Amino acid sequence: MTKKVALLTGATGGIGQACARRLVASGMAVVLVDLDMARLDKLARETGGDTLCLTADVADEQQSSSCVQAALARYGRIDQAFLNAGIEGPAGLIGQTPVEAFDRVMQVNVRGVWLGLAHLMPAMASAGGGSIVVTSSIAGLRGSARLAPYVASKHAVIGLMKCAAIEGAAQHIRVNAVCPGAVDTRMMEAIEAGANPASPGAVRAAIEAGIPQQRYADPDEVAAMMCFIAGSEAGYCTGSVFTIDGGAMAGAVR
């Protein structure tokens, strides 16, 4: 293998698909990981590149390990990894949210990242280094009513990222996190519907009104940042949080 290899979880989501297209277009071999093989195959056909499709629940230790081993068996190494899989969970007040719903969000969003790091970092260390990008959210930087499990999970993965960046530095492994704001994806549609099932469009309008740029991000804008951070031009960046939010974290629009 002369081309570089990337592993991408949550590949069939909005941000995942945009990231997959960019990686393939750059000439990388890409390991696409998600739950639905039919959707993975469709994405692989659309990108038209050198891809390996793997179904896995990232919260399952054996399945997470198997994905890394399958990638190594096919390509011999993993240069970049994007731990992008995540779920939003149900909307609701803390006292009204079932503990099972909290547990599932934490399993996918936090345990999934933990397992990804645990299996990827030794493989990258053996190959002389690598780069890992974790998808968090501006929900990992501030609170939000009715989304406590999701918010807690996205705070947690920033902590994992910082620990991994420190541990990985000596092996030339960089680890960073991206924190998107509102992005035009299925997940945001679900959050809008959870906030106001009768009028999700009104929720979107209210969110956009509070963003200085007055719009949602396109998934490709997030993917562009992720791919830059993962690449060699960002070689001195590790342990960092990169927001892409149209100015939302700068302050509320008055």
Secondary structure as GFF3:
##gff-version 3
##sequence-region A 1 254
A	DSSP	beta_strand	5	9	.	.	.	ID=ss1
A	DSSP	alpha_helix	14	25	.	.	.	ID=ss2
A	DSSP	beta_strand	29	34	.	.	.	ID=ss3
A	DSSP	alpha_helix	37	47	.	.	.	ID=ss4
A	DSSP	beta_strand	51	55	.	.	.	ID=ss5
A	DSSP	alpha_helix	61	75	.	.	.	ID=ss6
A	DSSP	beta_strand	80	83	.	.	.	ID=ss7
A	DSSP	three_ten_helix	94	96	.	.	.	ID=ss8
A	DSSP	alpha_helix	99	106	.	.	.	ID=ss9
A	DSSP	pi_helix	107	111	.	.	.	ID=ss10
A	DSSP	alpha_helix	112	126	.	.	.	ID=ss11
A	DSSP	beta_strand	130	135	.	.	.	ID=ss12
A	DSSP	three_ten_helix	138	140	.	.	.	ID=ss13
A	DSSP	alpha_helix	148	168	.	.	.	ID=ss14
A	DSSP	three_ten_helix	169	171	.	.	.	ID=ss15
A	DSSP	beta_strand	173	180	.	.	.	ID=ss16
A	DSSP	alpha_helix	186	195	.	.	.	ID=ss17
A	DSSP	alpha_helix	200	209	.	.	.	ID=ss18
A	DSSP	alpha_helix	219	230	.	.	.	ID=ss19
A	DSSP	three_ten_helix	232	234	.	.	.	ID=ss20
A	DSSP	beta_strand	241	244	.	.	.	ID=ss21
A	DSSP	three_ten_helix	248	250	.	.	.	ID=ss22
###
